Amino acid sequence: MTTQSQRLRETISLVSGHLSSLIRQVWFHPRLSELYPEFLFAIYGITASSAPAMRAAAERCSAITTGEPLARWLHDYYLEHAAEETGHEKWLLDDLAAMGVQRQRVLQRLPYASVAALVGAQYYWMLHVHPIAYLGYIAVVEEPASIEFLEEVSRRSGIPLSTMSCHLMHAKLDPDHVADFNAALDSLPLQQHHMDLITVSAITTSSHLVNVFSDILEHFERIENPAGAETIFTSSGVAIASPSREF
């Protein structure tokens, strides 16, 4: 019998072909060593939002007064997961600093609009529909690269492993998170409308991540344009322009 987590994973697999292709284009880019800081910046915007979003989802669970049997479990799950994710964005700041990008320049730069849309969709689902939607987001984003793959990337691109601390830590931690997530999802007494919302959230997340990875590649193309190169990060520490600029 197919479990709830298996059905969700199968759906994600069906809709994530384009996303997988874009992720591969980033990791196998012929100038990955130059592209990598821009990649880290985009991931920083996503990672910095994770713990606050889960705390917001937990707060929304506390506000549910309709006798929803899942509310207490979700509240505790989100708070526990938020605690685990807190501070992970600092790993990315450290990795960027190791590549010559100053922390203040990262903090001053406007995040991608596609990152805001990715995260903002989750706030809509949790605040206006049901906070269980965030489980669909987690199911998509917690799919880490393996340590072996990251080591191969380092050898191929020349990017030091010392600038991959965030990816390496997630490669170590997230497989257990994925297993725990699947077990938890399969243990929950989900009704069809719960599963429908989790699935829609996962599909939406995959779609928004397509835009994020498209933006990473598009922003990097500005290196070829001297007038636009100042708006991105590069491995030589090129900074961005004023935060009022559009990217």
N, C-alpha and C positions, 0 to 999 in steps of 0.2 A: 504494500500500500504506500502510495506517495505521501510523504509528510508535508506539512505546511512550509517548512524551510526549503525542501526540495522543489516544490512548486514555485516558490518565489525565486529561487536561484535559476530555475529553468526559464522563467519569464525574463529575468535580467539578462541571461545569456542570449535570448532571442532578440532583444532590443539594443544590445550593446556592441554590435559589430562595428559601427562607425566609430564609436568611442575607442574601442580597442585598436582600430587602425590609426587613429590620431595619437594615442599614447605611444604606439610603436614608432610613429614618425618622430616623436620627440626623442625617445630613448635611442633611436638609431639614426638620428640626424647627423649628417656628415660634419657638422660644426658644433657638435654637442657641447664641447668645452666652452664655447662662447654663448650658446643658448642656455646652458644650465642655470646661471643666476636668474634669468627671466622665469624659468620653470620654477625655481625655488620661491620667487616672489609671488607667483600665482598660488602656489601651494600654501605659502604663509597666510594669505588672505583667507583661505578655506580653514586651515588649522586653527587660526586665532579665533574663529567663530564657533568652534565645536563645543567647548565647555560651556560658554554662555548660552548657546542655543539649547543644550541639554538641561541646563538649570531652568531656563524659561519653560521648557516642556514639563519639567517636574513641578514647577509652580502652577502651570495650567492644570496638571493632574490634581493638585491640592484644591483647586477651585471647583472641580467637578462635584456636584452635590446630588446627582441623579441616581446614586446607588450603583454607579458603574463598577463592576467587580474587578476590572483591570486597573483602575486608577491607582490604587495603593501600590501594586506591583510595579507599574510603570514609573511612578514617582520615585521609588527606591532604586529602580534600575537606572534611571537617568541620572540621579544624583551620584550613584556609585561610578557610573561611566564618566560623568563630568569630572569627578575627582581624578580618575585615571588619565584623562586627557589634558588636565590643567598643566600649563607650562610647556606643552609640546611645541608651541610656536617659538619658544626661545631657542630650541634646537635649530630651527631654520634661520633665525637671526644670527646664531653662532656660525652656521655653515656659510651664510652670505658674507659675514665678516671675514671668514677665512679666505674668501675669494676676493676680498678687497672692497666689498660694498659696506659702507658704514651703516650702523644700526639706525641712526637718525634719518638717513636718506630713505631707508625702507619705510620707516614710520611716517614720513612726510608725504610719501607718494600715494596718490589715490589708488585704491584697489581696482581691479578690473570690474566693469559693470556686470560682466558675466558671472563673476564670483558673487556679487551682491544679489543677482537674480537667483543663483543657485541656493544661497542661504535664505534669501527672503521668501522663496516659495515655501520653505519649511515653516517659517513663522506663520504664514497664511494657514497652512494645514493645521498646525497645532493650536492656533488661537481661534480659528473660525470653523474648524471641522472637528478634529480630535487629535490630541497629542500622540496617539499611537502611530500617526503618520511618520514620525521621525525614525521609526524602526526601518522603514523603507530606505531612508537616506543612509543609515548606518550600514545596511546590507550592501549598498553599492560602494561606499567610500572605503570600507575596511577590506580592501583586497590588495594587500601589499606585494611588492616585488620580493623575490627571494634574496637571501644573502648571496647565494651563488651568482645570481643574475647581476647584482650590484657590483660584485667583484669583477665580473666579466666586463661590465660597463666601464669600470675604472681602468682596467687594462687596455681596453679598446680606445677610450677617449683621452686618457691621461688625466682625468679628473681624480684628485686624491680622495681616498676613502674618508679622510678626515673632514671632507666637506659634504659627506653623505650621512652625517650622524642621525638626522631625522629619519631618513629612509631605512637606515640600518636598524634603528631602535624599533620602528614599526614592523620591519621584517621579523624581528624577534618576538614582539608582543602580539601583533595582530592575528597570527594563526590561532592562538589560544582564544582571542576575543571572538573570532569567527566561529569557532567550535562552540563556545559558550552561548553565542547569539543563536546559533541554529538549535541548540538544545533547549534554550529558553523559549524560542518561538514555537517549537514543537510541543512544549508543555502547556502552553497557554490555551485557555478555552475560548478561542477566537470564533466570533460569528462571521458570517460572510461579509458583512459590511466593514468589519475590521480588516479582514484580509484584502478586500477590494481597495481600501484606502492605503494600506501598506504597499500594495502593488503599484497603485497610481503614483505614490510618492517615489518609489524606486524608479519607475519609468521616467518621471519628471526629473529626477536627479541625474539619470544617465543622459537625458537630453541637454540639461544645462551644462554638464561636464563636457559634452561635445563642444559647446560654445567656449568654455574656458580653454580647452586645449587648442581650439582653433585660434583663439586670441593669443596664446603663447607663441604659436608659429607666426601669426600675422605681425605681432609686435616685434618679433625678432628680425623680420625682413627689413625693418627700418635701419638695421646696421648697414645695409647696402645703400641707404639714402642718407648722405651727410647731414641733411637738414633735420632728419628725424632720429638720428642715432642717439641724440642726447636724451631722448625720452624713455630709454630702456636701460637695463643693467647689462653689463657684459663682464666677462671674466677679467678684464683689465680694470674694472672698477668704475666704468663710466656711470655717471649719475643721471638722474632724471631732471627734467626741468621743473619749473614751479608747479606746486600741487594744483594750481588752477587750470593747468593744461589738460586737454582731453587726450586719452591714450587709445 
